[in-house]
Amino acid sequence: MPSTGMVDQPVILESRTGDLRVGIGGFGAVGRQVAGHLDDGIPGLALAAVSARDIARAERAMATFAAPVPVVGLGALAEAADVIVECAPAARLLDVAEPALRAGRTLVVISVGALLSAPHLGDLAQDNGGRIIVPSGALIGLDAVTAAAEGTITSVQLVTRKPPRGLEGAPYIAERGIDLAGLTAPLKVFDGTAREAAAGFPANLNVAAALGLAGLGPDGTRVEIWADPGVTRNTHEIVVTSDSADFSMKIENIPSDGNPRTGKITALSVVAALRKLAAPIRIGT
């Protein structure tokens, strides 16, 4: 969509029924849940298309929906939908994001860590009247952090504890040869910045990137990651010191059935963010 020079409000086209058309970029554990909620019905929204690596499998799943939609390529979502939800692996973020933002669409991003290495996406949204939305995902308290950031934040720390299985395969773990098998006590596997955490754990620590973007920035936010055989849920604790409030928050996420690296609440957070787009009353900052 050509730029009109007016970028204060994103241009969102509506379907002929008046509903915003939503496309899902990635049909894994999160994408399938979000699509399912849209198929069940959310006022003001309509599922328009999905994209998947395994097209045949996605088409079989689509056949079970009340209102099946086309399975298209990642780049084609921008033509099919007004709002695109990125649920793909982090390495595919640009394949979803760039066409969507060039077309002035609203982009909902799950792979928040990948945003840190793609600052041009903000410029692309600005130049074309698009918008990037980052849901709270598996983290608690982002509203409080963004509010505190309007004043002065002194420190932000995130401590994450996950069952060892949930950290297996992370690049940081593999590169350092950290053995997570047979742990009988908690092991701190990482201590660094949110930017470093997002890079070393791209499938696990999108929460660190989101927290960094909300507050002190990815380089000013401290992160600890623990492999803890004593926990069964992905646990995140935030401690914030600021001139408006000091607060700490803890969330224990139940892992998704199909992906232990992702909490069940992640998909529900996306659904809540989508619902706000068409809601007459919006709760939260």
Secondary structure, DSSP 8 states (H G I E B T S, - for coil): ----S--SS----B-TTS-EEEEEE--SHHHHHHHHHHHH-BTTEEEEEEE-SSHHHHHHHHTTSSS---B--GGGHHHH-SEEEE-S-GGGHHHHHHHHHHTT-EEEES-HHHHTT-THHHHHHHHHT-EEE---TT-S-HHHHHHHTTS-EEEEEEEEEE-HHHHTT-HHHHHTT---TT--S-EEEEEEEHHHHHHH-TTT-HHHHHHHHHTT-TTT-EEEEEE-TT-SSEEEEEEEEESS--EEEEEEE-B-SS-TTSBHHHHHHHHHHHHHHH-SS----
